[in-house]
Amino acid sequence: MAVERETKLYDVEVKRRRTRAGGGYEPFWKTKTVVDALADNDTEFRCKDCHGVLKLYKTHKVGGPPPYAEHKSKDDSEYCASGLHFRKASDGREPRVSIAPVE
């Protein structure tokens, strides 16, 4: 029996920092494509919808899919609007933020 894989996520949030008006830096999350995030050498990622932990896939095969991300946790995928398990559910569940969101 084939294992179903989650639908690929091509947009993620990456942690950035900006200068505060009073000096110093403050962190913020910026939405980027996985391709751009990898090109910019970003290191902290999260799902743009549920803020859960993601696993990034860098593909280098000719004719293969572009780089993408998937949820690491099935629980996040079950309650994330972008998750495969959420879209397949027929119990009328509502999307929610991850139980362990990336801060």
C-alpha positions in Angstrom: 0.0 0.0 0.0 1.4 3.4 -1.0 2.0 5.9 1.7 0.2 9.2 1.2 2.4 12.3 1.3 1.3 15.7 2.4 0.5 18.3 -0.2 3.6 20.4 -0.8 3.9 23.9 0.7 5.7 26.4 -1.5 5.3 29.4 0.8 6.7 29.5 4.4 7.4 32.1 7.0 11.0 32.9 7.9 12.3 34.7 10.9 13.9 38.0 10.2 15.0 40.9 12.3 14.5 44.6 11.9 15.9 47.7 13.6 13.8 49.2 16.3 13.2 53.0 16.4 14.8 53.1 19.9 17.8 51.0 18.8 18.4 47.3 18.8 16.6 44.7 16.8 13.3 43.0 17.0 12.3 39.7 15.4 9.4 39.3 12.9 8.1 36.7 10.5 8.1 37.3 6.8 6.3 35.1 4.2 8.6 33.9 1.4 8.7 31.1 -1.1 10.8 28.1 -0.2 13.0 28.8 -3.2 13.8 32.3 -2.0 14.2 31.3 1.6 16.8 28.7 0.6 18.6 31.1 -1.7 18.8 33.7 1.1 20.2 31.0 3.5 17.4 31.6 6.0 17.5 29.1 8.9 14.3 29.5 10.9 11.0 28.4 9.2 7.4 27.8 10.2 4.1 27.2 8.5 2.4 30.5 7.4 -1.1 29.1 8.4 -0.6 27.1 11.7 2.9 28.3 12.7 4.0 24.6 13.1 7.4 23.1 12.4 8.2 22.3 8.8 10.6 20.0 7.0 12.1 21.5 3.9 12.9 19.5 0.8 15.6 20.7 -1.6 15.2 18.9 -4.9 17.9 19.0 -7.5 16.5 16.5 -10.0 16.0 17.7 -13.6 12.2 17.7 -14.2 11.5 17.2 -10.5 9.4 19.5 -8.3 10.8 22.8 -7.0 11.9 23.0 -3.4 8.9 22.6 -1.0 8.0 22.0 2.7 5.8 19.6 4.6 4.6 19.6 8.2 6.8 17.5 10.5 3.8 16.7 12.8 0.7 14.8 11.6 -1.3 16.7 14.3 -0.3 20.0 12.7 -1.3 18.7 9.3 -4.7 17.6 10.7 -5.6 21.1 11.9 -3.8 23.3 9.4 -5.7 24.8 6.5 -2.7 23.9 4.2 -2.4 20.3 5.5 -3.4 17.3 3.5 -5.1 15.6 6.5 -7.2 18.7 7.2 -8.5 18.8 3.6 -9.3 15.1 3.6 -11.2 15.3 6.9 -15.0 15.1 6.7 -15.8 15.8 10.3 -16.2 19.6 9.9 -13.0 20.5 11.9 -11.8 24.1 12.1 -8.2 25.1 11.4 -6.2 26.1 14.5 -2.7 27.2 15.5 -0.2 24.4 16.2 0.0 22.9 19.7 3.7 23.7 19.6 4.1 26.8 17.4 7.5 28.1 16.4 8.0 31.4 18.2 
